[in-house]
Amino acid sequence: MVQLSRWKIVVLALSLVFGLLLAYPNALSPEMRAKLPGWLPKSALNLGLDLQGGSYLLLEVDVPAMRTKRVDNLVEDVRVTMREAQINLNSLQREPAGVVVSLANPAQQSAAFEALRLLAGGPNQQGVQERQATRLGNDRMRFAFTDAALDSMGVTAVDQSIEVVRRRIDSLGTREPSITRQGSDRIVVQAPGESDPAQLERVIGQTAQLTFQMVESDPQLTQLALQGSVPPDSQLFLDADGVTPLLIKRRVMVSGEQLTRAGVGSDQSGRPAIDFRFDGVGARRFAEATSAENIGKRFAIILDGKVISAPNIIGTIPSGQGQITGGFSIAEASELVNLLNGGALPAPLKVEERRVVTAELGADAVKAGAVSTAIGFGIIVVFMILAYGFLFGGVSVLGLLLNGLLIIAAMSLTQASLTLPGIAGLVLTFAVAVDANVLIYERMRDEARAGRSVIASMDAGFNKAMGTIIDANLTTLVAAGIMFAFGAGPVRGFAWTLTIGVFTSMFSAVLVSQVLLGWWLKTARPKVLPIADTPVKQSVKV
Amino acid sequence: MRGWPLIKILPQKTNFHFVKYARAAGVLSVVLCVASIVSCFYPGLNMGIDFRGGASMEVAKPAGQVIELEEVRAAVGGLGLGDVQVQGIARRDNSAADGSTAILRFQVPEGRDQTQVVQQVEAAIDGAVGQVTYSGVSVVGSKVSGELFTSGLMALGLAVALMFAYIWFRFEPQFGFGAVIGLLHDVILTFGLIVLFKLEFSLNMVAAILTVIGYSMNDTVVVFDRLRENLRKYKTMPLREVIDLSLNETLSRTIITGVTAVMVLAALAVFGGEALFGFSIALMFGIIIGTYSSIYVGAPIILMWGVKRGAAIDEDAKPIKLGMASRP
């Protein structure tokens, strides 16, 4: 293990070169970075909000728009329910919170009211009765959201919007944004540093409401609609080409809420497409929509009021899986996939203010953080040299330097945000990185104590310590991997920094000491292990 | 060269009887854990603005003038409202932050009227930086949304479960239990310390707790690794002695690594200013506890449980000589 092998030297040299290449943009000013030739990496560390500030967006959740939309859906529900119960209607009169139903035949009133009561259902999980049917006379009844439901709609919408915005920003990488509610219907999003504000707005600005709706198959009705008489249960859209008019049923067959997963795939001709999978309810509805009676008809896939495609139904799809093709670029497809997986916003978000903010921490605090981190690093260096001498201590310090370089390189490459506690955590990573060296050196001392030669004890030291080092680090890595996969926001950012730190420290602590100590062994041909105990027996009993 | 490198000063071979005090240590640990859990509910964690939310407002001087953020921070910080966040922001009509405007977030202590607190804050700022205008006073929510909280807890639970499974797989089931109980012990006691010192529980504290978990695991695995090795090596030695031997053998490493970490954190606590103080204190304590628990929580649990060795016979109960105790 301590014999110098060529590949170890090559790996070490390569990691040094790549580390330097990826880390050195941090030493340049932003202007100089911009002038670098295109093939050179030019991204520097992305410092967190606490250290460098960033962009600030004040968003207003458009609750009235959401209420209107919810009432629209309610009206459609009533229309479909009445049709299914075979009740003849005189009119459906839309109101701010619901709809007034006028029956054509008063004899059907009890059947109609019963149907509406069933539609209203019982109270929801929070114990709030959301929709209510009331009689207004013999042939008129109202079906509307209750006041309690309308009130909670706003609160829930803001809460849901916060979650969706966070999931979407998380999908862009570990940026550690701060997302807070402000007042009753506003959200403040702060994202650190050079995060592209335009991209941020694009990601937040899209509602991402995806619906599957049937296209009217009767060409006559479409003609009539074009002349101005649109049937009440349908709406005119433009097809994906932006020219052909399509008359589309208002009723939503399946919506994005039923998606369990979307992913980027490719269609038969290899162009990017979006693969999706519905949950149980969605799959059943999707199977109904594509059932035998609808074969030959078209359904439209509508995203935020725009038809992305309107394919022909050629056969029943029972699996709930499908693909959306629509001439996407790969970038568009993956952005859309992220939006769909993050869920739809319950209401549109309006950007009210976009401003620049400075660091959350004051200049003094940032400076104190930097100074103390440097002192912490210095302490490790001094302590290691004091404890293990210039050679062995020095070797582990060199390992630390490579470790630091690789961490900066990896963090710059992945553009993960580095906050002040993150940096402090990294200093602790250094302390634990030293642990790998300590384990190796202590093993060497054990072996030397057992009377082995310098080479044999060094070799055994590396061999035996390796198992421990791997076990200890793999355990940490397992934990970090899980926290990255399932955690959100800051937990995810932390897990990412931890993962990078574990990898680089295991790599540099072991490899640097193997190569450098191997080289020393070869050139100096030592007779005694410098860190071995002096032969004086000094055993302590307690 | 006598006495340097310093490592030569450390006794070559120690022979502390750690296990002898395990019972007393166990009682102490249980008592402290219970006290910590109780303290998390009464008096309870001092939740910061990250978790509880508070109020925010905008403070502005006329364009061209500069508001000293440090002075605002100091003035409002003196009111005892907990962590005050002051951030420079661009004016509404300007794209770059020119230093004339700031946003301010602070907690409204429980049971106090927001308007009253806001007036108090305004008075403090007026006194510190002179005439300014205030706008946009509003309630702000927590930075930790419901989903963030639950997904974080779930991730943590899963991570602990998987670490348990990993150690079970690599070692023995009882090692997994020892490690996880040691881990819980460390986390619970760290929470206890946070309550005791009235440290503000913020997102940074969450990072500190997660780091303690990582360190505690790392430390425990190193001790367990040596224990496993010694169990194979000394097949006839009573379990109690094998544990003592393993703890003594890893002691120099435990001390060096622990001391390095604690020194670094002490530097962060002393020189790192307010932003890092709570974080480093919690971490330092967590690491000391993590080292202690590897010796006095993890290992004794294995002793209590017993270990199957060689031909599946509990050595403590029935010492059978299975082979020569071999020393290399």
Chai-1 contact restraints between the chains, C-beta under 6 A:
chainA,res_idxA,chainB,res_idxB,connection_type,confidence,min_distance_angstrom,max_distance_angstrom,comment,restraint_id
A,I162,B,S145,contact,1.0,0.0,6.0,A-B,restraint_1
A,E163,B,S145,contact,1.0,0.0,6.0,A-B,restraint_2
A,E163,B,E147,contact,1.0,0.0,6.0,A-B,restraint_3
A,S178,B,K143,contact,1.0,0.0,6.0,A-B,restraint_4
A,T180,B,V140,contact,1.0,0.0,6.0,A-B,restraint_5
A,T180,B,G141,contact,1.0,0.0,6.0,A-B,restraint_6
A,T180,B,K143,contact,1.0,0.0,6.0,A-B,restraint_7
A,R181,B,G141,contact,1.0,0.0,6.0,A-B,restraint_8
A,Q182,B,S138,contact,1.0,0.0,6.0,A-B,restraint_9
A,Q182,B,V140,contact,1.0,0.0,6.0,A-B,restraint_10
A,G183,B,S138,contact,1.0,0.0,6.0,A-B,restraint_11
A,R355,B,I89,contact,1.0,0.0,6.0,A-B,restraint_12
A,R355,B,A90,contact,1.0,0.0,6.0,A-B,restraint_13
A,V356,B,A90,contact,1.0,0.0,6.0,A-B,restraint_14
A,V356,B,A96,contact,1.0,0.0,6.0,A-B,restraint_15
A,V356,B,A97,contact,1.0,0.0,6.0,A-B,restraint_16
A,V357,B,Q87,contact,1.0,0.0,6.0,A-B,restraint_17
A,V357,B,I89,contact,1.0,0.0,6.0,A-B,restraint_18
A,T358,B,Q87,contact,1.0,0.0,6.0,A-B,restraint_19
A,T358,B,G88,contact,1.0,0.0,6.0,A-B,restraint_20
A,T358,B,A97,contact,1.0,0.0,6.0,A-B,restraint_21
A,E360,B,Q85,contact,1.0,0.0,6.0,A-B,restraint_22
A,E360,B,Q87,contact,1.0,0.0,6.0,A-B,restraint_23
A,L361,B,A275,contact,1.0,0.0,6.0,A-B,restraint_24
A,G362,B,L69,contact,1.0,0.0,6.0,A-B,restraint_25
A,G362,B,E70,contact,1.0,0.0,6.0,A-B,restraint_26
A,G362,B,R73,contact,1.0,0.0,6.0,A-B,restraint_27
A,A365,B,G273,contact,1.0,0.0,6.0,A-B,restraint_28
A,A365,B,A275,contact,1.0,0.0,6.0,A-B,restraint_29
A,A368,B,G272,contact,1.0,0.0,6.0,A-B,restraint_30
A,A368,B,G273,contact,1.0,0.0,6.0,A-B,restraint_31
A,G369,B,G272,contact,1.0,0.0,6.0,A-B,restraint_32
A,G369,B,L276,contact,1.0,0.0,6.0,A-B,restraint_33
A,V371,B,F271,contact,1.0,0.0,6.0,A-B,restraint_34
A,S372,B,A267,contact,1.0,0.0,6.0,A-B,restraint_35
A,S372,B,L268,contact,1.0,0.0,6.0,A-B,restraint_36
A,S372,B,F271,contact,1.0,0.0,6.0,A-B,restraint_37
A,S372,B,G272,contact,1.0,0.0,6.0,A-B,restraint_38
A,I375,B,A267,contact,1.0,0.0,6.0,A-B,restraint_39
A,I375,B,F271,contact,1.0,0.0,6.0,A-B,restraint_40
A,G376,B,V264,contact,1.0,0.0,6.0,A-B,restraint_41
A,G376,B,A267,contact,1.0,0.0,6.0,A-B,restraint_42
A,G376,B,L268,contact,1.0,0.0,6.0,A-B,restraint_43
A,I379,B,M263,contact,1.0,0.0,6.0,A-B,restraint_44
A,I379,B,V264,contact,1.0,0.0,6.0,A-B,restraint_45
A,I379,B,A267,contact,1.0,0.0,6.0,A-B,restraint_46
A,I380,B,T260,contact,1.0,0.0,6.0,A-B,restraint_47
A,F383,B,T260,contact,1.0,0.0,6.0,A-B,restraint_48
A,L386,B,L6,contact,1.0,0.0,6.0,A-B,restraint_49
A,A387,B,P5,contact,1.0,0.0,6.0,A-B,restraint_50
A,A387,B,L6,contact,1.0,0.0,6.0,A-B,restraint_51
A,A387,B,I7,contact,1.0,0.0,6.0,A-B,restraint_52
A,Y388,B,P5,contact,1.0,0.0,6.0,A-B,restraint_53
A,Y388,B,I7,contact,1.0,0.0,6.0,A-B,restraint_54
A,G389,B,P5,contact,1.0,0.0,6.0,A-B,restraint_55
A,L420,B,A275,contact,1.0,0.0,6.0,A-B,restraint_56
A,P421,B,N204,contact,1.0,0.0,6.0,A-B,restraint_57
A,P421,B,A207,contact,1.0,0.0,6.0,A-B,restraint_58
A,P421,B,F279,contact,1.0,0.0,6.0,A-B,restraint_59
A,A424,B,L268,contact,1.0,0.0,6.0,A-B,restraint_60
A,A424,B,L276,contact,1.0,0.0,6.0,A-B,restraint_61
A,G425,B,T211,contact,1.0,0.0,6.0,A-B,restraint_62
A,V427,B,V264,contact,1.0,0.0,6.0,A-B,restraint_63
A,A431,B,T260,contact,1.0,0.0,6.0,A-B,restraint_64
A,A431,B,A261,contact,1.0,0.0,6.0,A-B,restraint_65
A,A431,B,V264,contact,1.0,0.0,6.0,A-B,restraint_66
A,V434,B,T260,contact,1.0,0.0,6.0,A-B,restraint_67
A,D435,B,T257,contact,1.0,0.0,6.0,A-B,restraint_68
A,V438,B,R253,contact,1.0,0.0,6.0,A-B,restraint_69
A,V438,B,I256,contact,1.0,0.0,6.0,A-B,restraint_70
A,V438,B,T257,contact,1.0,0.0,6.0,A-B,restraint_71
A,L439,B,R253,contact,1.0,0.0,6.0,A-B,restraint_72
A,E442,B,S252,contact,1.0,0.0,6.0,A-B,restraint_73
A,E442,B,R253,contact,1.0,0.0,6.0,A-B,restraint_74
A,A450,B,P328,contact,1.0,0.0,6.0,A-B,restraint_75
A,T468,B,V222,contact,1.0,0.0,6.0,A-B,restraint_76
A,T468,B,D225,contact,1.0,0.0,6.0,A-B,restraint_77
A,D471,B,V221,contact,1.0,0.0,6.0,A-B,restraint_78
A,D471,B,D225,contact,1.0,0.0,6.0,A-B,restraint_79
A,A472,B,N218,contact,1.0,0.0,6.0,A-B,restraint_80
A,A472,B,V221,contact,1.0,0.0,6.0,A-B,restraint_81
A,A472,B,V222,contact,1.0,0.0,6.0,A-B,restraint_82
A,T475,B,M163,contact,1.0,0.0,6.0,A-B,restraint_83
A,T475,B,Y166,contact,1.0,0.0,6.0,A-B,restraint_84
A,T475,B,M217,contact,1.0,0.0,6.0,A-B,restraint_85
A,T475,B,V221,contact,1.0,0.0,6.0,A-B,restraint_86
A,T476,B,G214,contact,1.0,0.0,6.0,A-B,restraint_87
A,T476,B,N218,contact,1.0,0.0,6.0,A-B,restraint_88
A,V478,B,L162,contact,1.0,0.0,6.0,A-B,restraint_89
A,V478,B,M163,contact,1.0,0.0,6.0,A-B,restraint_90
A,V478,B,Y166,contact,1.0,0.0,6.0,A-B,restraint_91
A,A479,B,A159,contact,1.0,0.0,6.0,A-B,restraint_92
A,A479,B,M163,contact,1.0,0.0,6.0,A-B,restraint_93
A,I482,B,L158,contact,1.0,0.0,6.0,A-B,restraint_94
A,I482,B,A159,contact,1.0,0.0,6.0,A-B,restraint_95
A,I482,B,L162,contact,1.0,0.0,6.0,A-B,restraint_96
A,M483,B,A155,contact,1.0,0.0,6.0,A-B,restraint_97
A,M483,B,A159,contact,1.0,0.0,6.0,A-B,restraint_98
A,F486,B,M154,contact,1.0,0.0,6.0,A-B,restraint_99
A,F486,B,A155,contact,1.0,0.0,6.0,A-B,restraint_100
A,F486,B,L158,contact,1.0,0.0,6.0,A-B,restraint_101
A,G487,B,G152,contact,1.0,0.0,6.0,A-B,restraint_102
A,G487,B,A155,contact,1.0,0.0,6.0,A-B,restraint_103
A,A488,B,L148,contact,1.0,0.0,6.0,A-B,restraint_104
A,A488,B,S151,contact,1.0,0.0,6.0,A-B,restraint_105
A,G489,B,L148,contact,1.0,0.0,6.0,A-B,restraint_106
A,P490,B,L203,contact,1.0,0.0,6.0,A-B,restraint_107
A,V491,B,G152,contact,1.0,0.0,6.0,A-B,restraint_108
A,V491,B,A155,contact,1.0,0.0,6.0,A-B,restraint_109
A,F494,B,A207,contact,1.0,0.0,6.0,A-B,restraint_110
A,F494,B,L210,contact,1.0,0.0,6.0,A-B,restraint_111
A,I531,B,I7,contact,1.0,0.0,6.0,A-B,restraint_112
A,D533,B,K8,contact,1.0,0.0,6.0,A-B,restraint_113
A,D533,B,Q12,contact,1.0,0.0,6.0,A-B,restraint_114
A,T534,B,K8,contact,1.0,0.0,6.0,A-B,restraint_115
A,S539,B,K13,contact,1.0,0.0,6.0,A-B,restraint_116
A,V540,B,P11,contact,1.0,0.0,6.0,A-B,restraint_117
A,V540,B,T14,contact,1.0,0.0,6.0,A-B,restraint_118
A,K541,B,N15,contact,1.0,0.0,6.0,A-B,restraint_119
A,V542,B,F16,contact,1.0,0.0,6.0,A-B,restraint_120
